[in-house]
Amino acid sequence: MATSQTLSKAFGNLLGGRFRVLQAVAEDNHTQTYLVEDTIAAEMPRWIAKSFCLINKTNLQLDWARSLFRSEVPKLQQLSDRSNDFPKITTYFEQEEEFYIVEEAIDGTRLSDELVKGRLYNESEVINFLQQLLTSLHIAHSANMVHGDINPRNLIRRKHDEISNHHFVLTNFAVLKGIYATTAQKGVVLGTPSYMPFEQALGHFTPSCDIYALGLTAIQLLTGLHPSQIVHREALNLLNWQMGVMIRPELAEILNRMVKRHPEDRYQSAQEILYDLDNLPPDQDFQEFQMPKLVFSEGFGENMGRWAIALICLAGVAWGVVTFLNLPKLVINPSSTPTLTPTAVPPQALATNYQLRQTLKGHNGWVRAVAFFPNGFSFASGSYDRTLRLWNVRDNQPFETLSKHFGSISGINAIAVHPNGNTFATACIDKSVKLWNFRSGQPINNLEGHEGQVYSVAYSPNGKTLVSASADKTIKLWNWRKAEVWQTFEGHQDKVVAVVFHPDGKKIASASFDRTIKIWDINTGKEILTINGHNAPINAIAFSPNGNFLASGSQDQTVKIWDANTGKLLQTLSGHTGNVLAVAISRDANMIASGGADKTIRLWDVKKGQLLQILDNHEAQILSLSFSPKDQTLVSGSADRTVKVWQL
């Protein structure tokens, strides 16, 4: 702890020859925080100065701390320059064998202060909270920085943003505690024990630790329970926190996966969680029923009997609500076009009989993309683990793994294969489209120009051009050989998540979170047609091989079939109980496959609009589908990190 002599010496003196100490504002065993004023720059006169000191200042310990300070603080400074999600660091220095960082004095409220007042967050607020903090973590983790000490005390909501529930600033990176955690002090734990996973306590410091701590914090905001009050259910590998909390089961599943005991069971990146949050189903089922929330006071044990009765009553009500919400739903389509709700068919009477032939493992993250090559038996899979894998459906091992060792720094959202099969393209989170040679496995070009992550990519039927869709709300048409943009299509009001070429090569279709599908003329760049009809963001589209119709999958849990020329709605296929995330059309155009957040693949008869078969072997949501161009083989990629091969 900083001594009174150290403190009195600091008062009245200048730190770094520039910053005058006004008052001490915080103190712990090895750090002291001061409010200081800048005696040189008047535009931002007040800052926070943090000093890190060693108790036993041996030469070895000082050299170790000095090396860490000089290597890590510049990284934090660069991070603060990139985003206001982190306190701006103006300077850092060493003075009298103590290490100082001077950062902005944030005018705001600590999240811990809100919790003390008994404030609980509702579902919408928690989702907004997670989206903002996960975006912050994505920025930090992309810069190879782990926070390591996420908890309510280290989250400050800027004062001018209190009404809108953000913007939170992520303060006090744990890496700085390493300045005093020298080789002679190995017992020092970097982080706050109640919020850290077991592997962090053992010294394993990874992005997964941040995901765990953020998940615990979100649960605390919903329940009012401190992490020390939450019991781990070993048999289920779950934390027991959901009693009396009415949120969508999909959100509860996200939170539970964030706080899994074993790191391999958790989400592997902030981007994966953001994707799941973006694809939560509509919350209308919970809008008319609000469950009372219980906040445990410090002395809640004295009233345990009354709380137990209340919890039993709440459990009964919650069971009734969950039972009601899981009853079959009557689908009423307000449009004049009838909705086809498939009749349940006994397994022996199904018109198709797809069987699981292989489960292909190897990816360490979500499999966001699968695409067949023209030969009909080779296909590629792309993942958030930053790798591409090339497979042969006749084998159960990848014959090539690409990407990490070729400089790829980003997860993969989509794959498109050139008509001749010699090259393929990947749509990447890092805002680029990467081009690859199939035979050599080498990258051949990088297309840059989008201002947001690229969600979808497609080659023209003649292979001369390539089109990409992005979170920046635009579609770009490329001369991919020269890495030149030929055309930029603008008109969507939200991110564009899917784009496909019409088989005639003259038109493209795009789908957006603005709930519309647009058809474009590739020569003029003009919009030909806008198709409306979905009641929620659209995740996927596909043209039939003959170009007669277009299929779309949406967060409204339906697949819709449209006339490709007029935009007229032909069929609505209902049956999924979660967002529809992927669609694919068989080579004979008679069957549509759809994959959903409900962990199922559904096969549909295009002409009759009837459900043919349900494939439910995946353990998590279906993210990608592809039919072989040679036969009826279907491959699927999932958030369970596997690829499955299905055949008649």
N, C-alpha and C positions, 0 to 999 in steps of 0.2 A: 504494500500500500504506500502511496506517496505520503511522506512525512509532513508534519506541520511546518518543519523547517523548510522543506522544499516548497510548500505552498506559500509561506510568507516571503520566501525569496522571489517567487514568481510574481506576487502582487507588487505593482509599482514598477516593474521592469518591462522591457520590451522583449518579446519573443521573436527570434529571428531578426532582431534589429528593426522591427516594423510593427508588430502587433502588440498593443498594450492590453494587459489583462484587466477586465472589468469585474469579473466575479467567477468563482468556481461553481459549476452547475451540475457536475456529476463526478462520482468517484467509485472505483472498485479496487480490487487487490493490486492491480498493476497499471491502471490507467487513470488519468485525471483529465477532465474536460473543462475548458474555460470558455466563457464568452469574452471575446476580444474585439478591439476596434482597430481598424486599419489606419495608421497614421500617415499613409501616403496617398492611397486611392480613396477619393471621396464618394464615388458613385455607388459603392457597396461597402459602407463603413464597418459593419459588424459581421464577424465570422465566429465560427466555433474552432477552437484549437484543442486537439487531443494529444496528450503526451503519453508515451509508452516508456516505462522505466523498468530496469532490471534491479532485483534486490541484491544479488551477488554479481558485481560488475567485474568479473575476471576478464582478462584479455581475450580468452577463447570465447566466452559468452558474448562479449561486445562485438567481436568480429563476426560471429554467427548472426547476431541480431542486425548488425549493420548491413550485411549481405542481403538478408531477407528484406529489410526495409527498402533498400535501393532497387531490388528486383521487382517487388510486388506493388509498391505504391505507384510507380509510373503506370502500371496496368490499370489500377483503379482510377487514376487520373484520366487516362484515355477513355475508360468506360464512362466516366462522368461527362466527358466532352461529347460523347455520342448520344447520350440520352439524359433527360431530366428525371428519369426514374431513379437516379442515384445522386447523392449530394455532390455538388460541384466542388472539386478540390482545386484551390488556387495555388498552393505551394506546399512543400514539405522540406524539413531540414532536421539536422541534429544539433543539439545545443547542450553542453555540459553533460554529455553522455546519456542524454535522453532524446527520444525520437518524437518529432512533432509533425502532425498533419493539420493543415488549416483548410477547413471546408465551409460551405455555406451554412448559415444559421437558418434552418427551415422554420418558417412561421406556420405552425400547424398543430395537430393533435395526435398524440400517440394512440395507436389502436388499443393498447393496454388500458389507457384512461377511459376509453369508451366502454370497455368490458367491466371496469370497476363500477361504472354507473348502471350496470345491468342491461345495457343495450344489446339486443340480439338482432342478427341479420335475418331477413327472409330469404327465400330461395333465389329470387331475382338479384338481390344485393350480393349474395354469395357468388353467383355466377359472374357478375360484373367484377367483383373482387378477384376471383380466380383468373379471369381473362386478362386483367391488367397486370397482376403479379406474374402470371405465366409468360406474358410478353416480355416483362422485365427480365425474368430468368432466362428466356431464350436468348436475349441480347447478351447477358452475362456468360452463359454457358457457351455461346458461339465464340466468345473471346477467351475461352478456357479458364473462366473465373467461376469458382463455386462460392456462394455466400457463406454457407455453413452455420448460420445462426439466425434462421428465420423464426421469429416469434413476435407476438403483438407489440412488445416494447421496441423492437427495431423497425417497426413500420409506422411512418408518420404521414398523416394525410394533410396535404397542404391546405392552409386555412381557406383560401379562395375557392377550393373545390369541395368543401364539406357538404354542400347541398347535393351535389351529384355523386357523392360517395367515393370519389377519387379525385385527385391523383395521389396515389400512395408513393412515398419515397422509401427505398430500401436502404437502410443505414447499417453501419457497424459490421462490415465483412469480418468473418472470424479469422481470416488469414492474418490479420494484423495482430491478433493475439499471439501468433507464433513468434512475434518479436521477443516476448518474454518467456515463451515456452522453449527454452534453449535445451541443448543436449543434457544439461545438468538438471533439468526440470521436466522430465518426461511425464510426470503425473498430471500436468496441466491439460485439461480437456478443452478443445476448441469447439465452442458451441454451448447451448443451454440443454442440460441433460433431459429435461421433460419433453423437449421437442425433437430430440435427435434419435435416429434409428440406432439399433445396437451396433451396426458395423462402424458407425462414426465414432462411437465410444471406444472402439478398438483401434481407431486411427485411420480408418478407410474414409477418405474425404472425396466424395463424388457428387455429380449433379443429382443423383438419385436421393441423396440426403436432403437436398433442398426440396425436392418433390414431396418427400415424406413430411418434412416440417411444415410446408405450406398446406398440405392436406390436413394435418392436425389443427393448424390455425383456423382453417375454414370450418372444420367440425366444431371448434370452440365457439366460433361466431354464430353457428346455428343453434348450439345447445346450451351455451354458457358453461359447459364443463371444462375445467382445466384438464390438460392431458393426464395428470396424475390421478384423476378421478375416473378415467376410462379404463376398463378392464380388457385385457387381450384374451380372446377366446382361442386358445391354442388349437383345439380340434378343427376349427373352421378357418384358422389363419385370418381372423377378423378382429377388429376392435368393436367392442359392444357399446354403441353410442346412439342408435337409431330410435330407441324407445321414445315415443311422444313427439317425434319430428316428422312432420308431413312434407316430404319432398318427393319429386318424381323418382321412381326406383332407378332410372338411368343415371340420375345425378348421384344418388347414393352409391351406385356401383362405381362411378368415377372416383368418388372420395375414398371408397374402400380400397380401390386398386392403388391409389396414391399412398396409402398408409399400410400396405402389406408389410409383414414382418421381414420377409426375405427380399432383398433388392431385386433379384431376378424376376420376382412376381409383380413388381411395380411397373408403372409406365417408365419407358426408357428415355423420354424427352418431354420437355414442356410442349413442344409442337404437337405431339400425339394427344395430349390432354386438350389442347386448344381445338384440335379437330373434333374430338368427341363432344366438347361443349358446343361447338358450332352446329353439331348434328343432333342435339337433344330434340326429342319429339315435342310438339306443341304442348303447352301446359294447361289447356282448357279444362282438363279433368280435375284440376286442383283449384280452379279459380273460385268456385262457389262454396268450397268447404275449407275452412281455416281451422286447423287444429290448435288448441291453446298451447302455449309454450311454457315450460317450467324452467325457472332459473333458481339454481341451488344457492342459498346464501352460505356464508362461512360456517354457520352453525346448523346446517341442515340435518345433522344426525339427531338432534333433539326432537325433530318432528318426523322421524323416519316412518312411523306408523301411518300418519296421514298421507305422506308422500306415496307410500306403498299402495294405499287404497286408490289414490288418484292415478297412479301409473297403471294399476290393473284395469281401471275404468277406461283409461285412454287406450290401452292395448286392445280392449274389446271393441271400442269404436273404430280404431285403426284397422282391425281385422275385418270388420264389416265393410269399411270403405274399400279396402284392397280387394275384397271378394267381389264387391259391386263393380269396381273398375275393371276387373278381369273377366266380367261376363262378355259374351259375344256382343258386338256392337252393330246396331242397325245403321247402315250407310245410306244417307239420303243425299243425292246429288241435285243441287238446285237447278242445274242446266237441263235442257230438253233432251240431252243425250243420255240414255239409260246407263246406269252403272251395273256392271256385271259382277255379282258376288258369287264366286265359284261354289258349287255344291260339293260338300265333302265326299270323296270317293274312296271306297275301301282299297287298301294297298293292292289286293290282287286284281282290281279292275282298272288300275292306272294304265293310261295309254302309252306311257313310256316306262322304262325300267332301268334308269341310270343307277350304276353301282359305283361305289368308291373303289378305285383301283390302287391308288397310291396316295400316301401322305408324305410330302417332301419337306424335310426340315433342314435348317441351315441359317435362315435369317434370325437376327437377334432383335428385330423390331417389326412393326406392322408391315405387312406386305400390301402396299398401296397400289401396285400395278402388276398386271400380267398381260402378255401379248404373244400370240403365235407368230412364227415365221411362215413364209409361203409354202415351205415343204410339208407343213401340217403336223410334224412331230417334234420340232424344236420350238421352244418358247423361252421368253425372258421374264424374270420377275424383278421388281424393284421395291426397295424397302426404305423405311425411315432409319434403318441402321447404316445408311449411306453406301449400300452395296447393290450391285446388279448380279444376278445369277442366271446363267444360261443352262437350260435343262433339256433332256430328251425324254419324252413320255414313255419310252421303252425301258428306261433305266430309273433308278431311284436316287441318283446322285447328280449334282450339278457337274457339267463337264467344263465349266469355267466360272470363276468368280471375279467380277470386275469392280472397279470404282475406287476403293479406298487407296490402293497403291498407285493409282493414276491421278491423284490430286483432287478427287471429288471431295467437296467440303459440305455437302448438303444431302438431305434426304430426297427421295424420289417420289413424285406424285403420280406420274403417268409414263407410259412407254408407247412409242409408235414405231412400227417396222416398215421400212421402205418396200415397195412392191417387188423389187428384185431380191430382197432378203439379204443384201450385202451390207446394208447399214441400218442403224436404228437410232432413235432419238429419245431422250428422257427429259421430262418436265420436272424442274427442280425447285426446292424450297428457296434456294439462294437467288431466285429471280432469273435464272438462266435456262437455256435449252442446250443440252450437251448431245453431241453427235458421236456415234461409235461405229467402228468397223467390226462386223460380225466375225470375220475369219481371224483377224489378229487380236481382237479384244481390246484394241487401242482406241483412245479418244481421238477424233479427227478434227473437231471444231467445237467452238463454244459460241452460242448465239446470245448476245446481251442487248438489252434495250427495254425490257419490262421494268417497271418500278415496284412491282410486288411479286410474290412467289408465283411461279407458273404451275397451274393446276392441270393443264391438258395440252396435248400435242397430237397432230395428225399429218400424215403425208397425203399429197394429192394422188389420185389414181395413176397418173403418169409418172409420179415420182419427182417431178421437176421442182415443186414447191412444197412448203411445209407451213402449217398454221399452228399458232399457240394461243392459249387463253390464260389470263392472269388475274390476280387479285387487284390489279390496278384498273380493273373494269374495261380493259381493252382486249382486242384480238389482233395479232400481228401475222401477216403473210410474209414469208421469208423466201428469198433465193438462198437456200441452205448451203449451196456449194461456195457462195461468195460471202456468206454471213451478212447479207444485206436485207433490210426491211423493204419490201415492195409496197405494202399497204398496211395501214393501221385502221381498224374498224372500231368506231366509238358509238355508243348509244345505250349500253346497259347502265343501270343506276346502282349496281352493286357488283361484287366480284364475279368474274366469269369463270366457272369451274369445269366446263366441258365444251369441246369443239370437235366437230367431225366434218369431213368432206362428203358431199353428195357423190354417188357413183359416177355421175356425168362429169365431175371435175370442175363444173362451172359455178357451183354454189357451196357454201358452208352453212352449217347450223351451229349456233352457240346457245348455251344454257347458263343461267345466272341465278344468284341468290335473290335477284329482284323478282323472281317467280315467272320470268318470261323466257321463251325460246325465240331467237331471231334467226331469220334466213337472210344471207348476204350474197350479193353478186361479187365474185372475187375480182372481176376486171374493173368494175367501177368503184368498188368499196361501198356501194349503196345498200341500204337495208331494203330487202324485198318484202318481207313479211314479219310480223310480230305475232306470236302465238301465246295466248293467255288461257288459263284454265286450271293450273295448279294453285293450291291454297297455301303453299309454303315454298321455301327455296328449293330449287331443282338441283340435284346432285349429278345426274348422268343422262346422256342421250346416246342414241345409236340409229343410224340409217339402216334400212333393210338392204341386202345386197342388190336387189333390183331397183332400189330407189323409190319405191312406191309409198313407203310409209316410214315414219320416224317414231321411235319409242323413247319415253322419258321416265325417269325415276325421281321421286321427290320426297321431301321431309313430311309431306302430307300422307305418307305411307301408301301411296298408290303408284302404279305404273300406268301411263296413258299412251295410247297409240293414236298418231295423228296422220292425216293425209299429207304427204310431203309437198304436194303442190298447192293445196288450198289452205292448209292449216286446220282443217275440220277435224274435230275429235271423233275418232272411230270407236274406241273402246276405252273403258276405265277398268283396270284390273286391281281389285281390292283383296287383301288377305294378309299382307305383312302387318305385324304389330309393332313395327319400329320404322325409322327412316329407311327409305330405299336408297341405297348408296351406289349401286352398280347395275347396269343393264347390258345385255349382249343378245344378238340375234343370230340364229343358226344360219348356216350357209344356204339352206333351201328356203329361208324366210318363213318357215312354218312355226317356229318356236322362239319364244323369248325367255331368257333366263334373267332373273332379278335377284340381287343380293341385298340383304338388309341388316339393320342394327339388331334385329331379332335373332341373329345368328343363323338364319336359314337362307337357302337358295330355293327359289320357286320357279318351276318350269310351267310355261303357259302356252296354250294353243292360240295362235294368233287369230285365226279365222273365227273360232267359236268364243274366244275370250274366256276360256275355262282353264282352271288349274289342273295341270297334269300330274305333277309330282312335287314333293317337298324333300329337299336334301338338308339334313340337320346335323351333320357330323362335325361341323366347326364348333369351337368353344368360345368364339367371340364374333363380333360383327364381320360381315362380308364386305370387303373394300373394293374388289376388282374381279372381273369375269372376262373370259375370252373363249370363243368357240374356235376349233380347228377349221381351217379353210378346206380341208380334205375329207373330213368325216364328222361325226357327231361328238367327238371328244370335247369335253369342257374342262377348263382349269379355273380354279378360284384362289384368290389371295385374301388373307384374313388378318384381323388384329390379333389372332392367336399365334401369329408369326409363322404359320405354315402355308404351304401351297398344296391343294388337293387336286387330283386328277380323277375325272368322272367319265365313265364310258358306258355305252349301251351293252 
